[in-house]
């Protein structure tokens, strides 16, 4: 009989996908056959000729589940989906049937099935399939992933659990994610006290890490919609700092930190040449992750040649430096299969920080 686990969250960006990746890794150490499904997919991409949720595509590629892709993302919300649904062009019963049938297919094939929700409990309400209702339909025990904190976590858990309870869904566990290492047990204990009168089990997730919080060069390339001149390993390099190349060249160099992405206007020839030259030196290669060369100004031929010859990863964009910096600052990086460094980090740290046996026992 297949064990099922529905992974919910109190809000976006709590680390739900990170938890799915880690649980897939850990479950495969115990169970011979482990599957995945994202019933409602609000963020989509093309997988061959099929439109699927991004997380379903990630899990299919990362864990060799490509043959299941037609079942892993049964309801992918394309751009006009909500409008078409409200206009009566989409039958809600067919959506529900597609979700249930996909889970039944995967249940028959796997020993352990990870079901990833989409955002907080109410996401999907507009099409009649919010996370609470989907979990109830699938008769799947629920684990809610939260961010860190104490008061805010208790408030958001209570709010989300109200909808799960209304739908008759079975919430068994909350995972407090992105916790500070030095306050981990204190936070878990205090939140546990707040839910002492309930059967809800409180455990810790991943400790906070900038490796997961920060974007990769490949992600930034996709965010800007522009090509990145870099190798595959460079594409997966994680950016820990973003610096504007507005000061003098010497000041910019002096302020370089570990894995810094420099945003430099194309008219700064002397800075482009300096950074490209330093990229050959191992000490600075650790600090310089790459360049975003901005603006309408044409980079001089000799400067462009030096940048090219250095092998430094770069993106050329005609937007202003201010526009690019704002876009990068506002972005929240989402894990993709190209983010090899992040995926390897998740798998390694999951074995140390995620108590899979406790999670499995609650099922």
C-alpha positions, 0 to 999 in steps of 0.5 A: 500500500502506498504511503502519501504525504501532502506538503502544504505551506503557510505562504509562498517562499517557505521552502516547500519545494526544498522540502519536496526535494529533500524528502524525495532524496530521503524517502528513496533511501528507505523505499524502493519506489518513490513518486511525486505529483504537483496537483495544481500547478500555478507556475508553468513551463514546457516539458517537451510538448506538454505544459507542466508545473515548474516543480513537477518538471524539476522533480522529473528531471532531477529524479528520473521520473520523466515517464510519469510527467503526464500524471505529475502535473494534472492541472497546469494553470496557463495564463488564461486559465482562471479567465476561462474557468470563470467564463464556464469554458473549463469543467470543474469536475474534469479538473477534480477527476484529473487530479484524483485519477493521476494520484490513483495511477501513481499510488498503484506504482509507488510505495511512497508518494509526495504530493506538493501543494501550491502556496498557502491553504487557500491557493486554488480556491478560484477554481474550486481546488484549494490545497485543503480541498485537494488534500481531503480529496486525496485522503493524504496526511498533511505536513505544513511547512512554515517560515521561521519566527514564533508569533508569526508562525503560530498566527499563520499556522492557525489561519491555515489550519482553519481552512484545512479543518473546514475541508476535513483535511488531516493535518498531522505535522508542522515543519519550522523551516529556515530557523537560526541554528543557535535558536533552533530547539528554543523556537521548536519548543515554544511553538510546540507549547502554543499547540500543546492542546492539539495533536499537531507535531512540531519539528524543525526543517532546514536551518537558514542558509544563504545558499538556498536563499540566494540566486544562481547565475542561471536563475538571473539569466532566466529572470532577465530573459537574456543569454549568459556567457558561461559554462554549466558549472558557472551557471549553477554558481550561487550569488552571495552578494550583488554590487553596483560598479559605481565607485572607482575601480580600486574601491569596487575591487576593495569591496568585493566579497565572496561570490559577488555579481557586479552590475556595471554600465557598459561605459565603464571600460576601465572597470570592465578591464580591471575585473576581467583581468583579476578574474584570472587570479584564483583569489579573485575568481572566488570573489567574482561570480560574474558581470551584468553589463548594462545600458545603451552605451557600446562597450569598446572593442578592446574592452569587449575582447578583454572580457571575452578572453578572460572567460568571466561569465557575463550578461549584456542587457540594455536596461539601466543599472537601476532597473536591473538592480531593482529586478535582482533585489525584488526577486526570490530565487526558485530552484531549477534542475540546473541549480546543481550546487543547490540540489547537492546542498539540499540532499547533503543537509537533508540527511543532517537536518530533516528527521525523515523517520519522525515524518514517516512515522506520522503517516 
